[in-house]
Amino acid sequence: MIWILIRHFQIGSQSKLPPKTLMLSWIKAVLHPHMDVSNFSRDWNDGVALCGIIEYCEPGTYPDWFNKNTSDPEANCKDAMETAERLFGIPLVVSPKDFASENLDELSGMTYLSYFMAENAPGYNATLNWVRRQIDPMSVDNFDKDWNDGRVLSALVQSLNAPIPGWPDIDTSNGVATCQTAMDVSQHNLEVMPVIDAKDMVNPDVDHIGVMAYAAWHRTGKSLAPAPPPTPPPPPAPPTPPPLTPEPVAYVIPVPSPTPTPPRSPTPSPEPEPAMPVVTVDVVDTWRVGTTTTITVDTSEEGSGEVTATAESPSGAKEDLDVSKVDDNTHHVSFTPSEKGQWSVVVMYDGVMVDEQPRQVNVFDVSRAAIIKSTSNTMVLNREYAFDVDLLDVGLDKLDVQVVHNDDTVDSYISDNGVDRHTVTFVADKGGVYTVTVYCGGVEVPGSPFDITVQEYSDALASGSGLFTAVTFKKAAFEVDFSCDIGKKLEVVILPPNGNELSTHVVNKGPGVVQVEYTPQEEGTHTITLTYDGLPLRTSPYNILVRESKVYLRNIEPLAYVGQKSIFQIDASEMSKGTIEIDSNLPVQHYDKIGDNIFEVTILPKKSGQHDLTIRYNNQIVEGCPYEIDVKINGEE
């Protein structure tokens, strides 16, 4: 994905403008008027611009981003990049340390930021959704083909009160002409300069970044009042009566005695309602208790009058908000809610409300969230770990969870478990420490983050010769000690070369200790795998080379003397029960059992000469037989 994006933004553009210019144009539009960037390197080192991009994509994440403290650039970059990964799945193709470095190269910066601008990426969707809200009920699904005939652009410009000639009955048969007309109207009335030209916009393969950037600039264009409705025609004049011919008429007019007439009080005319000021107010619709958000008020359409603001809490308490003047046309209102619930914020310009209704801000209290764990902070490898998060008293049901192991993000799943209560699960496929961070509305909840230790191996111990050596057809054994954690399941799997699992017999040797017995049936490497409570023992698996069982003859001397004892051993300890035969004309004086199937044999030669000695076990001649023993008379050479 990363190299596809690099290739696209380096050489894939259909526009006359280089991709870097188009990408910067969109970023400038998104960050305007708070910040201007001109490159993909040093302007991003302090993390502030990146926070602004994230706020644009997910409002409420960094509402006061332009006032962010820049004393620790790497921490800012780390926080923003991890937030982007958590909210949007944007990978850290550049490390926070490198992103904060003044040596950040432009290609690395472009590569990372391109993840916000690719098709269906968070920046793409945020801009597209803004356009949709402006031109509703008209639909738009992309930033390329839907714009080719000029109708979507015309609808956008018209929605911002810049009149398109002939709207809505415009001719779209000539897309270039239609787009050019809309661009001219936008530039003249909204002061939005074109990013690409009309010929580019009608190209079906137009680079979506150029169209997206041009659309985004309309968010910050000049605000226009809606056009007044057309003036109705004056009513028709009444018909003119025919002229009258005057005739003399005599009147008698009584003249009353003069009586003073009291003066008539003038009827007061109603004063007109003051017009609603044209003021832009940027306020979040969701915020948290005890922290300050900045409401930006833009009065550039009205002038430099007085801005005041009040807030009413859910309990009915009212308070005046602090207002600071940034410049002649910009004011910042500080709002620090003290309780959760629905707050009403009223902004006034020269004593007149700037909105028909108060702005509503839902305030939540993340301190009321609770993490509920039914188990300890340890888990078993490849087993599911689960915990609950209760948001019932928070005032906001927006949960995000991040699980990290060795800088890698682990998939986690959130499911509903009642009203504003959720169950979070994840599975660890590696041992070690997993850090779990829980957010509500982008803010860490109490008890977060916390660590979960994943056991990679069982604490049970195995010992015994049966783990190291064995012979065919003879029982081998070893012990497993799990006294540190009694009551869990022990699993033993022994696989010989043929792949058919070998049967075992488990004998209880005491509390938490068992003996495992098995009898190999063939030569070759056998694998013994031991798991306890689903975890492998630290030294498991064991690879054992099973040999064929043998009878060994030891200490047989090739020279003996008449009348003198000669002693040797027959070691059949690797064999199961059987019969040992000695075939020789050398007389056996006696034999003694000196071990498990180990015998000491004493012969007493009575006749000189060459003698053969053959040992059989279960009628099979023992390897090395027959032995030749030269018997001499003492003193002979």
PyMOL commands that set and color helices and strands:
alter all, ss='L'
color gray80, all
select helices_A, chain A and resi 2-11+19-31+42-44+48-57+65-67+73-88+96-99+106-117+122-135+145-147+151-159+175-190+198-201+208-220+366-368+465-467+483-485
alter helices_A, ss='H'
color red, helices_A
select strands_A, chain A and resi 280-282+286-288+293-298+307-312+318-320+322-327+330-335+341-349+352-353+359-364+370-372+378-380+384-390+399-405+408-410+413-416+421-427+432-440+443-444+450-455+461-463+470-471+476-481+490-495+505-510+513-518+524-532+535-536+542-547+552-554+559-561+566-571+580-583+588-595+598-603+609-617+620-621+627-632
alter strands_A, ss='S'
color yellow, strands_A
deselect
rebuild
show_as cartoon
